[in-house]
Amino acid sequence: MSQQTRDFWTQQTAVEQIRQDAQIPGTHNSPLPKSPLPDLVREPPAGQTAQLDAGKRGAPRRSTAALQLQMVNKGAHFLHFEQPVLAPDGCTPLPALKKKGEEVTAVESAYAKAVQDYRCMEEKGFLVTKDCGCMLPHDQYGSKGAGNTLKGHQRACYFFCALTPRRDTVEKKGKPPKGAAPRDSNGWPVSSQISHLCHRASCARIDHLQIETQAANLRRNYCGVLGLGKCDCGMDPPCLRMYHPRDWEDPELELCSTEAEVMAALRPLHERHPFEMIPRTQVQQVAREQEAAITGVKGKRRAVKALFTDAKRPRA
């Protein structure tokens, strides 16, 4: 219940008590006057408070420390990549990150936001698969994650390639806000998309991502139809795994459990994009301390709120 709602009903209870004490006719059994507040802040009927909390307001927002502990329990590893200077092609320079107070261009400002978005995902850790070294971020950055947030593969491309997203490509999955998608002379869609060479839609490993036309991306969806057990779609670069529908249970999803396994799975990536591995025990210890501090502050705030609420309550 919000503080505004509490104050309103405390005031209404006090008004009704005054009417009863003054023995004003017709008020003892009369309902309280209609609330001037919107219906959304009114007191819900009995038994529906929990339903209101879960339905309208949604689950409470979790801290980064809580998400880190959740990923540690799943077996995640924590990697910190060096700030890239060149794009993956090895020759395109990326925008420089300016210091606070320095004049920045629109492109530099957009890229600075992209770096911040990637670091926010990076600090929560990645699950690393043994088969081809896919890096799977927290579920909120996955393909099935709820919300309007940028997904992991988008954040990786913007961080390593300096591709700044347009509003329509983020909210409408690459489709222009008005009209049909651009097509070539043969009618094939040619808008740029991010293809997963590993065919895991939640993977955020940059060398598993390929920026190509929508037509090429669609062609990769038929990789494996010939039953050869390897990439047979004829695309360049070739796919790392065969395509499978999203509702297919992945029996190959075995995760790296040790740092040695992670370094072996990510060796080609480490050679092109150096990173540092942060020990899980260190992350776990810091996250527990931060979560304990947050819980203590929240407990103090609840106690103070309860104190003021009790003080405002009319005495019998």
DRENMILUM-537379 format. One record per residue (C-alpha): residue number from 1; x, y, z. Coordinates in steps of 0.2 Angstrom, whole numbers. Layout:
DRENMILUM-537379
  seq   east  north     up
  NUM      X      Y      Z
...
END
This chain:
DRENMILUM-537379
  seq   east  north     up
    1      0      0      0
    2      7     17     -5
    3      9     31      8
    4     -4     41     -1
    5    -17     28      1
    6    -12     25     20
    7    -14     44     23
    8    -31     45     14
    9    -39     30     24
   10    -32     37     40
   11    -40     54     37
   12    -56     45     32
   13    -57     35     48
   14    -53     50     58
   15    -68     60     50
   16    -80     45     53
   17    -75     44     71
   18    -78     63     73
   19    -95     61     65
   20   -100     46     77
   21    -94     56     92
   22   -104     71     87
   23   -119     59     84
   24   -123     67     68
   25   -139     58     61
   26   -137     46     46
   27   -118     45     47
   28   -116     30     59
   29   -121     17     47
   30   -118     27     31
   31   -103     22     19
   32    -88     33     19
   33    -89     47      6
   34    -83     43    -12
   35    -64     44    -13
   36    -57     59    -23
   37    -42     48    -27
   38    -40     38    -43
   39    -46     20    -42
   40    -28     13    -43
   41    -23     20    -26
   42    -39     15    -17
   43    -38      1     -4
   44    -41    -16    -12
   45    -55    -28     -6
   46    -50    -40      8
   47    -40    -55      1
   48    -34    -46    -15
   49    -19    -36     -8
   50     -7    -50    -13
   51    -15    -52    -30
   52    -14    -33    -33
   53      5    -33    -28
   54      9    -48    -40
   55     -2    -42    -54
   56     -2    -23    -56
   57     14    -19    -48
   58     24    -34    -54
   59     39    -43    -45
   60     50    -32    -35
   61     66    -25    -44
   62     81    -36    -39
   63     98    -28    -36
   64    113    -32    -46
   65    121    -42    -31
   66    105    -53    -30
   67    107    -57    -49
   68    125    -61    -47
   69    121    -73    -33
   70    108    -81    -44
   71    120    -83    -58
   72    134    -90    -47
   73    122   -104    -41
   74    119   -108    -59
   75    137   -110    -63
   76    141    -93    -71
   77    158    -86    -74
   78    163    -68    -73
   79    173    -60    -88
   80    178    -42    -90
   81    183    -38   -108
   82    196    -24   -112
   83    188     -9   -120
   84    189    -12   -139
   85    198      0   -150
   86    195     -8   -167
   87    179    -16   -174
   88    180    -35   -177
   89    186    -32   -195
   90    202    -26   -187
   91    203     -9   -197
   92    187      1   -192
   93    191     12   -177
   94    178     13   -163
   95    173     30   -155
   96    183     36   -141
   97    176     37   -124
   98    178     55   -118
   99    180     60   -100
  100    167     69    -90
  101    165     87    -95
  102    173     85   -113
  103    163     89   -128
  104    156     74   -137
  105    147     70   -153
  106    131     61   -155
  107    140     45   -161
  108    152     46   -146
  109    137     49   -134
  110    127     34   -141
  111    143     23   -141
  112    146     28   -122
  113    128     22   -118
  114    131      6   -128
  115    147      2   -117
  116    137      6   -101
  117    123     -6   -107
  118    136    -20   -110
  119    145    -18    -94
  120    129    -19    -85
  121    126    -36    -93
  122    144    -41    -91
  123    144    -39    -72
  124    130    -52    -70
  125    141    -66    -78
  126    139    -78    -92
  127    135    -97    -93
  128    148   -104   -105
  129    144   -120   -115
  130    156   -134   -118
  131    151   -138   -136
  132    156   -122   -145
  133    159   -110   -131
  134    142   -100   -131
  135    141    -86   -118
  136    123    -85   -111
  137    120    -70   -100
  138    106    -68    -87
  139     89    -73    -93
  140     83    -55    -94
  141     95    -52   -108
  142     90    -69   -117
  143     79    -71   -132
  144     64    -75   -120
  145     67    -61   -108
  146     53    -51   -103
  147     53    -32   -105
  148     59    -19   -117
  149     77    -21   -113
  150     91    -23   -126
  151     95    -42   -128
  152    113    -49   -125
  153    117    -51   -144
  154    112    -33   -147
  155    123    -26   -133
  156    138    -36   -139
  157    136    -30   -157
  158    134    -12   -150
  159    149    -14   -139
  160    162    -22   -151
  161    156    -15   -167
  162    149      2   -162
  163    132     -1   -170
  164    120     11   -162
  165    102      5   -161
  166     88     14   -169
  167     71     15   -159
  168     62      5   -172
  169     75     -9   -173
  170     74    -11   -155
  171     55    -10   -152
  172     49    -18   -168
  173     63    -32   -171
  174     71    -24   -186
  175     54    -19   -195
  176     52     -1   -200
  177     38      8   -191
  178     29     11   -207
  179     28      2   -223
  180     36    -14   -228
  181     54    -20   -225
  182     67    -15   -239
  183     69    -28   -252
  184     80    -31   -267
  185     75    -32   -285
  186     70    -51   -283
  187     59    -47   -268
  188     71    -54   -254
  189     72    -43   -238
  190     88    -35   -236
  191     87    -26   -220
  192    102    -29   -208
  193    100    -42   -194
  194    111    -51   -182
  195    113    -69   -186
  196    118    -82   -173
  197    131    -94   -180
  198    128   -105   -165
  199    109   -105   -167
  200    107   -101   -149
  201     96    -85   -148
  202    102    -80   -131
  203    121    -81   -135
  204    131    -65   -133
  205    148    -70   -139
  206    153    -58   -152
  207    162    -70   -164
  208    146    -81   -164
  209    136    -66   -171
  210    136    -61   -189
  211    128    -45   -196
  212    120    -49   -213
  213    103    -47   -223
  214     87    -54   -217
  215     87    -65   -232
  216    104    -73   -227
  217     97    -75   -209
  218     82    -84   -215
  219     92    -96   -225
  220    102   -101   -210
  221     86   -107   -202
  222     87   -122   -214
  223    104   -127   -209
  224    104   -146   -206
  225     89   -151   -216
  226    100   -162   -227
  227    104   -173   -212
  228    123   -172   -214
  229    127   -168   -196
  230    136   -152   -200
  231    132   -135   -208
  232    124   -138   -225
  233    116   -121   -228
  234    130   -115   -239
  235    132    -98   -230
  236    149    -90   -227
  237    154    -90   -213
  238    147   -107   -210
  239    136   -111   -195
  240    144   -118   -179
  241    129   -129   -175
  242    113   -135   -185
  243     97   -125   -183
  244     84   -131   -170
  245     67   -124   -166
  246     67   -113   -150
  247     55   -125   -141
  248     67   -140   -144
  249     76   -147   -129
  250     95   -145   -131
  251    103   -161   -124
  252    120   -153   -129
  253    119   -139   -116
  254    134   -144   -105
  255    141   -130    -95
  256    159   -126    -91
  257    162   -128    -72
  258    180   -123    -70
  259    191   -108    -76
  260    202   -120    -86
  261    187   -126    -96
  262    181   -109    -99
  263    198   -103   -106
  264    199   -119   -117
  265    181   -115   -124
  266    184    -96   -126
  267    203    -97   -132
  268    199    -90   -150
  269    189    -76   -143
  270    202    -72   -130
  271    215    -70   -144
  272    205    -57   -153
  273    196    -49   -138
  274    206    -51   -122
  275    197    -52   -106
  276    200    -55    -88
  277    192    -69    -77
  278    186    -63    -60
  279    185    -77    -47
  280    168    -83    -43
  281    172    -84    -25
  282    177    -65    -25
  283    161    -60    -34
  284    150    -71    -22
  285    158    -63     -7
  286    156    -45    -13
  287    138    -48    -19
  288    133    -56     -2
  289    140    -41      7
  290    131    -29     -4
  291    115    -39     -3
  292    116    -39     16
  293    119    -20     16
  294    104    -17      5
  295     93    -29     15
  296     98    -19     31
  297     94     -2     23
  298     77     -9     17
  299     73    -15     35
  300     77      1     43
  301     66     10     30
  302     51     -1     34
  303     54      1     52
  304     54     20     50
  305     38     20     39
  306     29      9     52
  307     34     21     65
  308     26     36     56
  309     11     26     51
  310      7     21     69
  311     10     39     74
  312     -3     45     62
  313    -16     32     67
  314    -30     39     77
  315    -31     33     95
  316    -46     24    101
END
